[in-house]
């Protein structure tokens, strides 16, 4: 199984207690979301309700497959305030 680098920003980093982790790569974004909540708890669940993901630099809001195997970086972004 291949690896995934997960980078956390702002409130997501606070919820995770770190700015970056490397995990075994799940097949779907939905599985990743579940694993993040299972690992980091309710605070992460709150971030993910309104946050977003960047998968190799592309915004993803669906729960589908993460794409072909190989190196993958997912950024977990909290909702941003301001305008």
C-alpha positions as CSV (number, residue, x, y, z in Angstrom):
1,X,0.0,0.0,0.0
2,X,1.3,3.5,-0.7
3,X,1.7,6.4,1.6
4,X,-0.2,9.7,1.9
5,X,1.2,12.9,3.3
6,X,-1.4,14.9,5.2
7,X,-0.7,18.5,5.9
8,X,-2.8,20.5,8.4
9,X,-3.3,24.3,8.5
10,X,-4.5,26.7,11.2
11,X,-7.4,25.1,13.2
12,X,-6.8,21.8,11.5
13,X,-3.3,21.7,12.8
14,X,-4.5,22.6,16.3
15,X,-7.1,19.7,16.1
16,X,-4.5,17.2,14.9
17,X,-1.8,18.4,17.3
18,X,0.7,18.5,14.4
19,X,1.3,20.2,11.0
20,X,2.0,17.0,9.1
21,X,1.6,13.2,9.2
22,X,2.3,10.3,6.9
23,X,-0.3,7.5,6.8
24,X,-1.1,4.4,4.7
25,X,-3.2,5.7,1.8
26,X,-6.9,5.1,1.9
27,X,-8.8,4.5,-1.3
28,X,-11.3,7.3,-1.0
29,X,-11.6,10.8,0.5
30,X,-14.5,9.6,2.5
31,X,-12.3,6.9,4.1
32,X,-9.7,9.6,4.9
33,X,-12.3,11.8,6.5
34,X,-13.4,9.0,8.7
35,X,-9.9,8.1,9.7
36,X,-9.1,11.7,10.5
37,X,-12.1,11.9,12.8
38,X,-11.4,8.5,14.4
39,X,-7.8,9.6,15.0
40,X,-8.2,13.2,16.1
41,X,-11.7,13.3,17.5
42,X,-14.5,15.8,17.7
43,X,-12.3,18.9,17.2
44,X,-11.2,17.5,13.8
45,X,-14.9,16.6,13.0
46,X,-15.8,20.3,13.6
47,X,-13.0,21.5,11.3
48,X,-14.0,19.1,8.5
49,X,-17.7,20.1,8.6
50,X,-16.9,23.4,7.0
51,X,-13.3,22.9,5.8
52,X,-12.0,21.6,2.6
53,X,-9.3,19.3,1.1
54,X,-6.6,20.0,-1.5
55,X,-5.5,16.8,-3.1
56,X,-2.2,17.4,-4.9
57,X,-3.2,21.0,-5.1
58,X,-6.7,20.5,-6.4
59,X,-9.8,21.4,-4.3
60,X,-11.9,18.3,-3.5
61,X,-15.3,18.3,-1.9
62,X,-16.5,14.9,-3.1
63,X,-16.0,11.7,-1.2
64,X,-14.7,9.7,-4.2
65,X,-11.5,7.9,-5.0
66,X,-8.2,9.7,-4.4
67,X,-6.9,8.7,-7.8
68,X,-4.0,6.6,-9.1
69,X,-1.5,5.2,-6.7
70,X,1.7,7.0,-6.2
71,X,2.8,10.0,-4.1
72,X,-0.1,11.9,-2.7
73,X,-0.3,15.0,-0.6
74,X,-3.6,16.1,1.0
75,X,-3.9,19.5,2.7
76,X,-6.7,19.8,5.3
77,X,-7.9,23.4,5.3
78,X,-10.2,24.9,7.9
79,X,-12.8,27.4,6.8
80,X,-11.3,30.8,6.3
81,X,-12.7,34.1,7.7
82,X,-12.6,37.4,6.0
83,X,-13.2,38.6,2.5
